[in-house]
Amino acid sequence: MQIHHQHFGEQDSWLFREGTHARMHDNLGCHLHADGSGATFAVWAPNARAVSVIADWNGWDETALRMHPRPDGSGIWEAIAPKATQGEVYKYRIFSNHNGYVVDKADPFAFCAEAPPATGSRVWSLEHEWHDGNWMATRGPSNALDAPIAIYEVHLGSWQRRDGQMLGYRELAHRLADYVIDMGFTHVELMPVTEHPFYGSWGYQTTGYFAPTARYGTPQDFMAFVDHLHQRGIGVLLDWVPSHFPTDEHGLGYFDGTHLFEHADPRQGFHPEWNSSIFNYSRHEVRSFLISSALFWLEHYHLDGLRVDAVASMLYLDYARQPGEWIPNRHGGRENLEAIEFLQDLNQAIYREQPDTVPIAEESTSWPLVTRPVDMGGLGFGMKWNMGWMHDTLKYFAKDPIYRPYHHNQLTFSLIYAFSENFALPLSHDEVVHGKGSLLNKMPGDSWQQFANLRAMFGYMWAHPGKKLLFMGGEFGQRREWTHDDQLEWWVAELAEHAGVQAFVKQLNRIYRDEPALHQIDFSPEGFEWLQADEADTSVFVFLRKPRTSGPPVLVACNLTPLPRTNHCVGVPTGGVWRELLNSDAKEYGGAGWGNMGSVSAAPLPDRGQPFSLSLTLPPLSTLLLKPAVHD
């Protein structure tokens, strides 16, 4: 597929200035001519006095290729380079109208960049013969809100390496697809692959909003990566950062000698937490730039969704700021009205252009209606990360079981608001860095108890309403905190306890996909019913998950103390045999082997409003899943 450079007409100019142009990459940047006669260049620099394309083919001579401003007042400069060929490096030398400022900039719309630490842009075409037509034609149900969605979050540079060296997109595609299929995850989510100067930013400080990082290969290599995962039936989500950008000289900052992409006032344009620049959402051209970037990745790289990073920092003018360090909106409030409008425009554009994809918000506050339609006053996202659930759950599990009775509501509280948004439950990279320790090391007790707690927590998470996301390494209980400078500790996955966690997660994913009760109704209360929510003294939690149809429910029982509980009575809606689907204490997962011998019969003894009851053995530090055998 090739992007043909289209003439930038009056309509384009109008849409661009209005902030609704969603295909700026068709017009701006560098476009090779199909007949081999060089390339066309276009850059937005309204406050430039002059602009040159300096490049490999002209000896980086600033007089060799002067650009011309368009007469329409758009601030766009254009030039044709008859000698430009695929792969050559170029930059724009911008001579500002202000204070004699001159700077060499990478192309904001470049499709390909030099491998860092080099900072130039490369002339590149996006031709690729895709082979994922079957996935693309049928992916809607796989990305839908009633689908089983279990996301494996991956940082490509540190997942696996060879002899300490990072792998390329193509080799990663095969290794990752094999592993994800074996483990039973449905999607991968990539930490940003948009080009970034500093590897240690993990991609969250982006300079190339249209270029996959050259650290792992070419644009075609990344297309082949997505293509391969799609052919294997795996969805691909990408983290994308429209909230802020780094201040590196070759990037977007102070682009034409003025604050073009960012706010001029540091109280609006400088991010104190990340030492970066904040996009000026009130500027229509900036909105066009960002919406074009989002749609570009979905269209040209066939991605199944974007996880929008740091949405809270966009919504609040006082985010990470002290009094006096921010400017209220026109109503005197702290809401960033332009950012809200941008997010609404963005999500409407995504659903209009790519209806089978899903935009996901990483939003850490209780901002209302994040996943409700724009015409209802919502932001229009498909899903939102449930950060409250994540913090409460990790806080609860970190406590010694002797103290858990006093914090019982940390696990029950999430069900009070669980259906206010379309939530995904994340155990993300953010929880295993910066001294927070790995998931396993957060757990209390001796080594056996730590592993039992981790398995019980995963069982609770997979049974709780909401889609699932787990950061790489968690699935085999890596002990070491994640580091981007080395691969995961794959060798520990060979050890029995770690292999047990891995086998448990694999089985969890299989049951999660197979049981409609566990994924069909994640976002409304009909899919959930508490059976025992107030057993604080024993730290027992029991609930039902229900499917949309008349199919069988799944009973979930958690015993979060190290004491096994025998003859624990649980009221249930149907009689007959209930079969144990999964037991986190099974010996094959590293447990002690307590349980119910595979099944238990319900007696016609009413309990807590249910007509039948089960007498269960609840293993220590465990999650059990059972379902009525009558439906098998």
Backbone torsions as a table, in degrees:
resi	resn	phi	psi	omega
1	MET	NA	130.5	-179.5
2	GLN	-117.6	140.5	171.6
3	ILE	-85.5	119.1	176.8
4	HIS	-89.1	130.5	178.4
5	HIS	-66.5	122.6	180.0
6	GLN	-102.2	145.3	178.5
7	HIS	-62.4	135.5	-179.3
8	PHE	-83.4	98.7	-172.8
9	GLY	-94.5	-174.8	-178.7
10	GLU	-60.8	-40.0	179.5
11	GLN	-61.3	-44.1	178.3
12	ASP	-59.5	-46.6	-178.0
13	SER	-59.2	-42.8	-178.6
14	TRP	-66.3	-47.3	-179.7
15	LEU	-63.3	-40.2	-179.9
16	PHE	-59.8	-47.3	-177.5
17	ARG	-73.3	-23.0	178.1
18	GLU	-81.2	-18.2	179.4
19	GLY	89.3	12.4	-178.2
20	THR	-114.6	6.5	177.9
21	HIS	-73.5	116.2	-174.1
22	ALA	-103.5	7.0	-177.4
23	ARG	-135.1	44.6	-178.5
24	MET	-61.9	-26.7	-179.3
25	HIS	-67.0	-16.7	174.8
26	ASP	-74.4	-23.4	-172.3
27	ASN	-112.0	-40.6	-177.5
28	LEU	-95.7	167.6	-178.0
29	GLY	88.5	-156.1	-177.3
30	CYS	-111.4	130.0	179.3
31	HIS	-130.5	117.1	176.3
32	LEU	-67.2	141.5	176.7
33	HIS	-78.6	138.1	-176.6
34	ALA	-61.8	-28.1	-176.9
35	ASP	-88.6	6.8	177.0
36	GLY	81.4	12.2	-174.9
37	SER	-93.1	36.5	177.4
38	GLY	98.2	-151.4	-173.4
39	ALA	-146.7	154.6	175.1
40	THR	-104.0	141.0	179.9
41	PHE	-123.0	142.0	175.1
42	ALA	-148.1	135.7	-178.1
43	VAL	-142.0	143.9	178.9
44	TRP	-92.6	113.0	179.9
45	ALA	-150.6	71.2	-170.3
46	PRO	-64.6	-20.0	-177.6
47	ASN	-106.4	20.9	176.8
48	ALA	-87.6	147.1	173.1
49	ARG	-87.1	-34.9	178.2
50	ALA	-157.9	154.4	177.5
51	VAL	-138.7	135.9	174.8
52	SER	-121.8	148.5	167.2
53	VAL	-92.3	115.0	176.0
54	ILE	-106.8	135.6	-166.3
55	ALA	-160.8	171.3	177.0
56	ASP	-54.9	-44.5	-171.1
57	TRP	-75.1	-15.6	178.8
58	ASN	-118.6	22.2	175.0
59	GLY	65.3	20.9	179.0
60	TRP	58.3	36.4	-179.6
61	ASP	-91.6	118.5	-174.6
62	GLU	-70.1	-12.2	179.3
63	THR	-95.1	-8.2	-170.9
64	ALA	-74.4	-37.3	-177.2
65	LEU	-138.8	89.4	176.7
66	ARG	-81.5	140.2	178.1
67	MET	-92.8	159.9	-178.6
68	HIS	-119.0	136.7	178.5
69	PRO	-73.9	141.7	174.6
70	ARG	-67.7	143.4	-176.8
71	PRO	-75.7	-0.8	-173.0
72	ASP	-88.5	3.0	178.9
73	GLY	78.1	11.5	-177.9
74	SER	-75.9	-16.4	-176.5
75	GLY	82.5	13.2	-179.0
76	ILE	-96.7	133.1	178.0
77	TRP	-107.5	145.1	-175.3
78	GLU	-134.9	154.9	174.8
79	ALA	-161.5	158.2	174.3
80	ILE	-119.4	133.2	178.4
81	ALA	-116.2	97.5	-175.7
82	PRO	-61.8	-23.5	-174.3
83	LYS	-97.1	-4.4	-176.3
84	ALA	-66.7	135.9	178.9
85	THR	-132.3	162.5	-178.1
86	GLN	-50.9	130.5	172.7
87	GLY	94.6	-14.9	-178.9
88	GLU	-71.0	151.3	-174.4
89	VAL	-96.8	141.3	178.6
90	TYR	-147.4	162.8	169.2
91	LYS	-143.9	168.9	171.6
92	TYR	-102.3	125.9	171.0
93	ARG	-93.7	117.7	-173.6
94	ILE	-108.8	122.7	176.6
95	PHE	-101.3	109.9	-174.1
96	SER	-79.4	156.4	170.3
97	ASN	-70.8	-14.2	-169.6
98	HIS	-106.9	119.8	168.7
99	ASN	56.8	27.2	177.8
100	GLY	64.7	22.1	-176.9
101	TYR	-69.6	129.4	176.6
102	VAL	-129.1	136.3	-176.8
103	VAL	-150.5	148.7	175.0
104	ASP	-101.9	121.2	-174.6
105	LYS	-116.0	142.4	166.0
106	ALA	-68.0	158.5	-179.0
107	ASP	-77.0	118.3	179.5
108	PRO	-59.0	-24.3	-177.7
109	PHE	-106.0	13.2	-178.5
110	ALA	-60.8	140.0	177.0
111	PHE	-84.1	-15.1	-175.3
112	CYS	-150.5	143.4	-179.8
113	ALA	-124.1	160.3	171.0
114	GLU	-65.3	153.5	176.8
115	ALA	-68.4	130.1	176.7
116	PRO	-57.6	149.4	10.8
117	PRO	-81.7	-1.9	174.8
118	ALA	-64.7	154.2	-169.1
119	THR	-128.2	9.5	-179.0
120	GLY	-78.3	167.2	173.5
121	SER	-99.9	154.6	179.0
122	ARG	-114.8	140.0	170.9
123	VAL	-65.4	127.5	-174.6
124	TRP	-154.2	144.8	171.5
125	SER	-108.7	157.8	-174.4
126	LEU	-108.0	34.6	178.5
127	GLU	-70.7	135.1	175.2
128	HIS	-161.1	134.8	176.8
129	GLU	-91.9	107.2	-176.6
130	TRP	-80.2	147.4	178.5
131	HIS	-126.4	22.7	-176.7
132	ASP	-108.2	27.0	-176.0
133	GLY	-56.8	-36.9	-178.6
134	ASN	-64.9	-45.8	177.6
135	TRP	-60.6	-47.8	-174.6
136	MET	-63.3	-34.3	-178.0
137	ALA	-75.9	-23.4	-171.6
138	THR	-122.8	9.9	-170.7
139	ARG	-76.5	-16.7	-176.0
140	GLY	-47.4	-55.0	-179.5
141	PRO	-61.7	-29.6	180.0
142	SER	-71.3	-26.1	-179.1
143	ASN	-102.5	7.0	-172.9
144	ALA	-80.7	164.3	-174.5
145	LEU	-73.2	-13.0	176.7
146	ASP	-105.2	12.5	-179.6
147	ALA	-89.4	156.0	169.0
148	PRO	-72.0	116.4	179.6
149	ILE	-122.7	108.2	177.6
150	ALA	-121.3	108.9	-169.3
151	ILE	-100.4	132.5	175.4
152	TYR	-102.5	111.4	-177.3
153	GLU	-85.9	130.5	-169.1
154	VAL	-132.2	136.3	165.9
155	HIS	-105.1	113.3	-168.1
156	LEU	-62.2	-33.3	-175.6
157	GLY	-74.2	-14.9	-174.4
158	SER	-130.8	14.2	177.3
159	TRP	-75.0	-65.0	172.3
160	GLN	-134.1	148.7	175.6
161	ARG	-131.7	168.8	174.2
162	ARG	-122.3	117.7	-178.4
163	ASP	52.3	39.5	177.7
164	GLY	81.0	-7.3	-177.4
165	GLN	-95.4	143.1	178.2
166	MET	-67.8	147.5	178.8
167	LEU	-90.4	158.5	177.0
168	GLY	-85.8	167.2	-178.8
169	TYR	-53.9	-41.3	-172.9
170	ARG	-70.3	-44.0	178.8
171	GLU	-68.2	-40.3	176.7
172	LEU	-58.2	-39.1	-177.2
173	ALA	-56.2	-46.5	-176.6
174	HIS	-70.8	-46.4	-179.6
175	ARG	-62.3	-45.4	-174.9
176	LEU	-68.7	-42.7	179.5
177	ALA	-60.6	-45.3	179.2
178	ASP	-57.3	-45.5	-174.9
179	TYR	-70.2	-44.8	-177.0
180	VAL	-64.2	-39.6	177.9
181	ILE	-65.9	-43.7	180.0
182	ASP	-61.4	-38.8	-177.3
183	MET	-81.6	-17.1	176.0
184	GLY	89.0	11.2	174.8
185	PHE	-72.3	151.7	-177.6
186	THR	-97.1	-27.9	-176.6
187	HIS	-137.7	155.3	163.8
188	VAL	-112.1	147.0	171.5
189	GLU	-120.2	124.0	-177.4
190	LEU	-95.1	127.9	166.7
191	MET	-59.7	154.3	-160.7
192	PRO	-52.1	131.1	171.1
193	VAL	-102.1	-0.6	172.4
194	THR	-57.8	138.5	-171.4
195	GLU	-57.3	137.5	-177.7
196	HIS	-144.3	140.7	-176.3
197	PRO	-70.6	-39.9	-171.9
198	PHE	-104.0	111.7	-177.3
199	TYR	-57.7	-35.8	-178.3
200	GLY	-69.1	-6.1	173.8
201	SER	-82.8	-4.9	-179.6
202	TRP	60.2	17.3	179.0
203	GLY	96.9	-4.7	-176.1
204	TYR	-81.5	-2.7	173.2
205	GLN	-118.2	89.4	-167.7
206	THR	-91.3	136.4	168.3
207	THR	-111.0	-27.5	-176.6
208	GLY	-107.1	91.3	-175.5
209	TYR	-77.0	-1.5	178.3
210	PHE	-132.5	12.4	-175.0
211	ALA	-129.1	123.1	172.7
212	PRO	-71.1	144.9	-175.0
213	THR	-58.4	136.4	-179.7
214	ALA	-75.5	-3.9	-179.5
215	ARG	-59.3	-31.0	-174.9
216	TYR	-113.7	7.4	177.1
217	GLY	134.8	-165.7	-174.8
218	THR	-89.3	170.5	172.3
219	PRO	-54.9	-39.9	179.0
220	GLN	-66.4	-33.2	176.4
221	ASP	-63.7	-40.1	178.9
222	PHE	-70.7	-37.1	174.4
223	MET	-59.4	-42.6	179.6
224	ALA	-63.1	-34.9	177.1
225	PHE	-60.5	-53.4	-179.2
226	VAL	-62.7	-43.9	-179.1
227	ASP	-55.8	-46.7	-177.2
228	HIS	-65.6	-45.0	179.3
229	LEU	-61.8	-39.9	177.6
230	HIS	-63.2	-42.1	179.6
231	GLN	-63.8	-24.5	178.5
232	ARG	-92.3	3.5	175.6
233	GLY	84.8	22.7	-177.6
234	ILE	-110.5	129.7	175.0
235	GLY	-77.2	150.9	-178.3
236	VAL	-125.8	118.4	177.0
237	LEU	-109.5	149.2	-178.8
238	LEU	-126.3	133.4	170.3
239	ASP	-71.7	136.5	-174.9
240	TRP	-139.7	139.3	-166.1
241	VAL	-122.5	89.2	176.4
242	PRO	-94.2	13.7	-173.0
243	SER	-92.8	-34.7	-176.3
244	HIS	-162.3	166.1	179.3
245	PHE	-145.6	156.6	-174.9
246	PRO	-73.8	162.8	-174.8
247	THR	-93.9	11.1	179.5
248	ASP	-51.8	140.5	-171.5
249	GLU	-59.1	-35.7	-176.1
250	HIS	-78.7	-6.1	-174.1
251	GLY	-88.6	-150.9	-171.5
252	LEU	-80.9	-17.8	-172.2
253	GLY	-67.1	140.1	176.0
254	TYR	46.3	50.9	-160.8
255	PHE	-65.1	-45.5	-178.1
256	ASP	-117.4	33.9	-177.3
257	GLY	82.9	7.4	173.4
258	THR	-137.5	167.8	176.2
259	HIS	-79.4	89.8	-171.4
260	LEU	-88.0	-52.2	-179.0
261	PHE	-88.8	-24.2	-175.1
262	GLU	-111.4	160.9	173.5
263	HIS	-64.6	142.2	178.6
264	ALA	-72.9	-37.7	-177.7
265	ASP	-79.8	122.2	-177.4
266	PRO	-59.8	-22.1	177.8
267	ARG	-68.6	-15.8	176.3
268	GLN	-118.4	-24.9	-169.6
269	GLY	-107.1	-9.4	-179.3
270	PHE	-115.4	133.3	-177.5
271	HIS	-96.7	107.4	-175.1
272	PRO	-65.5	-28.6	-175.9
273	GLU	-76.4	-35.3	-173.9
274	TRP	-115.3	4.5	177.2
275	ASN	55.4	43.9	-174.0
276	SER	-134.7	178.1	-178.4
277	SER	-101.0	145.2	-178.2
278	ILE	-104.4	131.7	179.3
279	PHE	-58.7	145.1	176.6
280	ASN	-91.5	93.4	-175.2
281	TYR	-72.1	-12.6	177.7
282	SER	-79.5	-9.5	-179.6
283	ARG	-92.2	119.0	-172.9
284	HIS	-60.3	-39.5	-177.4
285	GLU	-65.5	-32.7	178.4
286	VAL	-67.7	-40.1	176.6
287	ARG	-62.9	-42.1	177.5
288	SER	-60.3	-42.5	179.7
289	PHE	-58.3	-48.1	-175.4
290	LEU	-72.5	-42.0	179.0
291	ILE	-65.2	-37.6	176.2
292	SER	-61.9	-41.6	179.0
293	SER	-60.6	-47.6	-178.7
294	ALA	-58.8	-49.1	-177.2
295	LEU	-69.2	-30.6	178.2
296	PHE	-59.4	-47.5	-178.8
297	TRP	-65.7	-38.9	-179.3
298	LEU	-68.5	-39.4	-175.9
299	GLU	-81.0	-54.8	-170.3
300	HIS	-83.6	-18.5	177.2
301	TYR	-115.0	7.6	172.7
302	HIS	57.3	27.2	-177.6
303	LEU	-69.3	153.8	-174.4
304	ASP	-94.8	-5.5	178.2
305	GLY	171.7	163.8	177.0
306	LEU	-122.0	132.3	172.6
307	ARG	-97.6	109.3	-173.5
308	VAL	-82.5	119.6	-172.0
309	ASP	-80.9	145.3	167.0
310	ALA	55.7	44.6	-179.1
311	VAL	-63.3	-36.3	-179.6
312	ALA	-59.2	-36.9	-179.0
313	SER	-67.7	-21.2	177.7
314	MET	-83.7	-33.7	-170.9
315	LEU	-77.3	-28.7	-172.5
316	TYR	-113.2	124.5	178.6
317	LEU	-66.9	-24.0	-178.4
318	ASP	-100.7	16.8	-178.6
319	TYR	-60.2	125.0	178.3
320	ALA	58.3	27.7	-178.8
321	ARG	-125.3	149.3	175.8
322	GLN	-87.9	163.2	174.7
323	PRO	-54.0	137.8	-178.8
324	GLY	88.8	-10.7	-178.9
325	GLU	-99.2	8.8	-179.4
326	TRP	-143.8	163.3	-176.9
327	ILE	-114.1	122.1	179.3
328	PRO	-62.6	159.9	175.9
329	ASN	-76.1	-178.9	-172.6
330	ARG	-65.7	-15.7	176.6
331	HIS	-96.5	2.3	-178.4
332	GLY	86.6	4.7	-176.6
333	GLY	-95.4	179.8	-176.8
334	ARG	-101.3	2.9	-179.8
335	GLU	-79.8	136.9	177.9
336	ASN	-86.1	93.6	-171.5
337	LEU	-62.7	-36.5	-179.4
338	GLU	-69.7	-37.9	178.3
339	ALA	-66.9	-37.9	177.4
340	ILE	-61.1	-46.9	-180.0
341	GLU	-62.7	-39.8	177.6
342	PHE	-61.2	-47.1	-178.6
343	LEU	-63.0	-38.5	177.5
344	GLN	-64.9	-44.9	177.6
345	ASP	-60.9	-42.7	-178.8
346	LEU	-59.3	-52.5	-176.1
347	ASN	-67.0	-35.4	176.0
348	GLN	-65.4	-39.7	178.4
349	ALA	-64.8	-41.8	-179.5
350	ILE	-62.5	-47.8	-178.2
351	TYR	-70.9	-26.9	176.9
352	ARG	-72.6	-45.3	-173.4
353	GLU	-87.9	-34.2	-174.1
354	GLN	-134.7	69.2	-170.8
355	PRO	-65.3	-16.1	-179.7
356	ASP	-91.6	10.2	179.0
357	THR	-107.6	172.5	-177.8
358	VAL	-134.5	121.8	171.0
359	PRO	-87.4	131.9	-174.3
360	ILE	-120.5	133.1	-178.6
361	ALA	-99.1	129.9	164.5
362	GLU	-93.4	97.7	-172.9
363	GLU	-131.9	117.1	-165.6
364	SER	-96.6	4.6	-178.9
365	THR	-113.8	-174.3	179.6
366	SER	-98.2	32.4	175.0
367	TRP	-50.0	130.1	-174.4
368	PRO	-77.4	151.2	167.0
369	LEU	62.5	33.2	179.1
370	VAL	-60.8	-38.4	-177.4
371	THR	-108.4	30.6	175.3
372	ARG	-110.5	153.2	-174.7
373	PRO	-60.5	151.8	-178.6
374	VAL	-60.2	-36.5	-177.8
375	ASP	-71.5	-9.1	172.3
376	MET	-97.3	4.7	-177.1
377	GLY	92.0	6.7	-179.1
378	GLY	-85.6	175.6	176.4
379	LEU	-84.4	-18.9	173.6
380	GLY	88.7	11.4	176.2
381	PHE	-71.4	158.5	175.7
382	GLY	-81.3	-40.3	179.2
383	MET	-143.2	164.2	177.4
384	LYS	-136.8	137.2	173.6
385	TRP	-65.0	132.7	178.9
386	ASN	-92.1	85.6	-176.7
387	MET	-70.8	-31.8	178.2
388	GLY	-62.8	-44.8	177.0
389	TRP	-58.8	-44.0	-177.3
390	MET	-61.6	-48.4	-178.1
391	HIS	-65.2	-45.4	-178.8
392	ASP	-62.9	-42.9	-177.7
393	THR	-64.8	-46.2	-178.8
394	LEU	-67.3	-35.6	177.5
395	LYS	-63.8	-44.0	-179.0
396	TYR	-63.2	-50.1	-174.9
397	PHE	-69.0	-22.5	178.6
398	ALA	-73.4	-15.3	-176.5
399	LYS	-81.1	143.1	171.2
400	ASP	-57.8	135.7	-177.3
401	PRO	-53.8	-23.9	-179.6
402	ILE	-65.0	-24.9	-179.0
403	TYR	-98.8	-8.0	-174.6
404	ARG	-61.8	-33.8	178.6
405	PRO	-56.0	-26.8	-178.1
406	TYR	-84.6	-5.9	-177.3
407	HIS	-126.9	22.9	-176.5
408	HIS	-52.8	-37.7	-175.0
409	ASN	-70.0	-12.8	176.3
410	GLN	-64.6	-26.0	176.3
411	LEU	-95.2	-27.4	-179.0
412	THR	-85.6	-23.2	-174.3
413	PHE	-60.5	-36.1	-175.3
414	SER	-59.9	-26.5	-177.9
415	LEU	-76.7	-12.3	177.0
416	ILE	-70.7	-33.3	-177.9
417	TYR	-118.4	7.7	-170.9
418	ALA	-57.1	-25.2	-173.8
419	PHE	-109.9	13.4	178.7
420	SER	-78.6	-19.7	176.7
421	GLU	-141.0	169.0	171.9
422	ASN	-86.6	93.8	-169.4
423	PHE	-91.8	142.3	161.9
424	ALA	-107.5	140.8	-179.5
425	LEU	-95.5	111.4	-176.7
426	PRO	-103.2	134.4	160.1
427	LEU	-116.3	86.0	-164.2
428	SER	-97.8	179.8	178.6
429	HIS	-59.0	-28.4	-177.8
430	ASP	-61.0	-23.2	-175.6
431	GLU	-91.2	-1.8	-175.8
432	VAL	-129.4	31.1	178.6
433	VAL	-135.7	175.5	172.7
434	HIS	55.5	40.4	175.3
435	GLY	81.9	3.2	179.6
436	LYS	-76.4	-15.4	-179.7
437	GLY	79.0	165.3	179.1
438	SER	-74.2	167.5	176.3
439	LEU	-57.1	-43.6	-177.7
440	LEU	-62.9	-41.9	-177.0
441	ASN	-74.4	-11.9	173.6
442	LYS	-75.2	-20.4	-172.4
443	MET	-78.0	143.5	-178.5
444	PRO	-83.2	170.4	172.5
445	GLY	90.8	-174.2	177.7
446	ASP	-74.6	-179.3	-174.2
447	SER	-59.3	-42.6	-179.8
448	TRP	-60.4	-44.1	-178.7
449	GLN	-68.0	-35.8	178.0
450	GLN	-60.5	-46.5	179.3
451	PHE	-65.3	-40.4	179.4
452	ALA	-63.6	-43.3	177.4
453	ASN	-60.4	-43.5	-178.2
454	LEU	-62.7	-45.4	178.7
455	ARG	-63.8	-42.4	179.8
456	ALA	-62.3	-39.4	179.7
457	MET	-65.8	-43.7	177.3
458	PHE	-61.2	-41.4	179.2
459	GLY	-61.6	-44.3	177.7
460	TYR	-61.8	-43.3	-177.5
461	MET	-64.0	-46.0	-177.6
462	TRP	-68.0	-24.4	179.9
463	ALA	-89.7	-19.4	-177.6
464	HIS	-73.1	143.8	176.8
465	PRO	-55.8	137.8	179.6
466	GLY	124.3	150.4	176.2
467	LYS	-72.7	165.0	-171.3
468	LYS	-115.0	143.4	171.1
469	LEU	-139.9	129.1	179.3
470	LEU	-130.5	129.5	178.2
471	PHE	-75.9	143.3	-177.6
472	MET	-51.9	141.1	-178.4
473	GLY	97.2	-32.1	177.2
474	GLY	-64.4	-30.6	-173.6
475	GLU	-70.3	-16.6	172.1
476	PHE	-120.0	17.6	173.6
477	GLY	65.9	44.3	176.4
478	GLN	-55.6	135.2	-178.5
479	ARG	-84.8	-35.4	-176.6
480	ARG	-76.0	142.4	173.7
481	GLU	-60.3	148.8	-179.9
482	TRP	-65.3	137.4	170.8
483	THR	-129.5	138.0	-178.3
484	HIS	-77.2	-9.7	-174.9
485	ASP	-92.3	3.5	-178.5
486	ASP	-149.7	162.5	177.1
487	GLN	-76.8	168.7	175.5
488	LEU	-58.8	160.1	179.2
489	GLU	-80.4	69.4	-174.4
490	TRP	-61.4	-28.5	-177.3
491	TRP	-62.6	-28.6	-178.3
492	VAL	-72.6	-21.0	178.9
493	ALA	-64.8	-14.3	176.6
494	GLU	-80.3	-19.6	-177.8
495	LEU	-76.9	147.4	-168.4
496	ALA	-55.8	-48.3	-175.3
497	GLU	-65.0	-40.1	-179.6
498	HIS	-69.4	-41.5	177.3
499	ALA	-62.1	-32.2	178.0
500	GLY	-65.3	-43.0	176.8
501	VAL	-61.7	-43.9	-179.0
502	GLN	-61.6	-43.9	178.8
503	ALA	-64.6	-35.6	179.5
504	PHE	-66.8	-45.6	179.5
505	VAL	-63.2	-39.3	178.1
506	LYS	-60.5	-44.6	179.7
507	GLN	-69.6	-38.7	176.0
508	LEU	-56.0	-48.0	-179.4
509	ASN	-61.9	-38.6	-179.5
510	ARG	-65.3	-46.7	-179.2
511	ILE	-67.6	-39.0	177.5
512	TYR	-57.5	-42.7	179.0
513	ARG	-71.9	-37.8	-173.1
514	ASP	-77.4	-24.9	-173.4
515	GLU	-103.3	105.5	179.2
516	PRO	-54.0	-31.7	-179.3
517	ALA	-58.8	-27.3	-174.6
518	LEU	-88.7	-8.3	-178.2
519	HIS	-140.5	-14.9	-172.6
520	GLN	-70.9	-41.7	-177.0
521	ILE	-119.0	81.9	179.8
522	ASP	-92.4	-19.4	-165.6
523	PHE	-119.4	15.0	172.7
524	SER	-148.0	154.8	-167.7
525	PRO	-67.8	-15.4	-178.2
526	GLU	-63.7	-19.4	-177.5
527	GLY	-87.5	3.2	-173.3
528	PHE	-140.1	141.1	172.6
529	GLU	-147.9	124.5	173.5
530	TRP	-69.3	135.8	168.4
531	LEU	-105.0	-39.8	175.9
532	GLN	-142.8	102.5	-177.4
533	ALA	-108.0	-13.0	-170.3
534	ASP	-119.0	29.1	179.3
535	GLU	-88.0	53.0	-173.4
536	ALA	-60.3	-37.7	-174.9
537	ASP	-65.0	-25.8	179.5
538	THR	-108.3	-1.2	-177.5
539	SER	53.3	42.8	176.5
540	VAL	-107.1	137.0	176.6
541	PHE	-128.6	127.5	178.8
542	VAL	-133.2	130.9	178.4
543	PHE	-149.8	164.4	175.7
544	LEU	-108.7	140.7	165.3
545	ARG	-109.7	138.1	-173.3
546	LYS	-124.5	145.5	177.5
547	PRO	-85.5	175.0	-178.8
548	ARG	-74.7	-35.2	-178.1
549	THR	-87.1	-166.9	179.3
550	SER	-86.8	18.9	-178.5
551	GLY	-67.8	179.4	-173.8
552	PRO	-74.0	144.8	171.1
553	PRO	-78.8	168.5	171.2
554	VAL	-118.4	128.3	177.9
555	LEU	-92.3	133.7	-178.3
556	VAL	-120.0	125.0	179.4
557	ALA	-129.4	122.0	178.5
558	CYS	-113.8	130.0	171.3
559	ASN	-116.6	106.7	-170.6
560	LEU	-104.9	35.5	168.2
561	THR	-123.0	162.0	179.4
562	PRO	-79.2	5.0	179.4
563	LEU	-96.0	125.0	172.8
564	PRO	-66.1	145.4	179.6
565	ARG	-118.4	114.7	179.6
566	THR	-97.9	155.9	179.0
567	ASN	52.8	41.0	178.3
568	HIS	-83.6	118.9	-173.8
569	CYS	-85.4	128.4	178.7
570	VAL	-131.4	122.3	175.8
571	GLY	-72.6	138.0	-178.9
572	VAL	-134.8	157.9	-174.1
573	PRO	-78.5	-20.7	-176.2
574	THR	-130.4	152.7	178.6
575	GLY	-87.7	-168.9	178.4
576	GLY	85.1	-165.5	-175.2
577	VAL	-83.7	133.9	170.7
578	TRP	-108.9	126.7	-174.2
579	ARG	-98.0	139.4	176.4
580	GLU	-75.7	112.1	177.3
581	LEU	-78.6	-38.3	-173.8
582	LEU	-158.6	140.1	-179.2
583	ASN	-138.0	112.0	-175.1
584	SER	-68.0	-11.5	179.2
585	ASP	-96.0	6.1	178.8
586	ALA	-60.8	147.9	-176.6
587	LYS	-62.3	-31.9	-178.2
588	GLU	-65.0	-18.8	178.1
589	TYR	-101.5	4.6	-179.1
590	GLY	96.9	9.4	-179.4
591	GLY	-84.5	-174.8	-177.5
592	ALA	-89.5	-13.0	176.1
593	GLY	89.8	15.2	171.4
594	TRP	-69.9	156.8	177.9
595	GLY	162.1	-157.2	-170.5
596	ASN	-122.8	29.2	177.0
597	MET	54.6	30.0	174.8
598	GLY	93.7	-25.9	-179.8
599	SER	-163.5	165.8	178.8
600	VAL	-150.5	144.3	-177.9
601	SER	-96.3	138.6	178.3
602	ALA	-82.9	131.3	178.2
603	ALA	-94.6	151.7	-179.7
604	PRO	-77.7	52.8	179.3
605	LEU	-113.1	111.0	-179.1
606	PRO	-61.5	144.2	178.2
607	ASP	-149.5	122.6	177.0
608	ARG	49.3	47.7	174.6
609	GLY	83.0	-3.3	176.6
610	GLN	-99.6	144.4	-174.0
611	PRO	-74.2	-21.1	-178.1
612	PHE	-125.8	168.9	174.6
613	SER	-146.4	151.2	175.7
614	LEU	-108.1	144.4	170.6
615	SER	-106.5	104.3	-169.8
616	LEU	-105.4	149.9	163.4
617	THR	-96.3	118.1	178.2
618	LEU	-100.0	111.5	-178.2
619	PRO	-63.6	163.5	178.9
620	PRO	-68.1	140.1	176.2
621	LEU	43.6	64.8	-170.6
622	SER	-142.9	161.1	166.2
623	THR	-123.9	129.6	175.9
624	LEU	-111.9	141.7	169.7
625	LEU	-119.4	129.5	177.6
626	LEU	-131.9	153.6	172.9
627	LYS	-145.3	154.0	-179.4
628	PRO	-61.7	131.9	-176.6
629	ALA	-74.4	-18.4	-174.4
630	VAL	-58.6	-25.8	-177.0
631	HIS	-88.7	-8.0	-174.9
632	ASP	-65.7	NA	NA
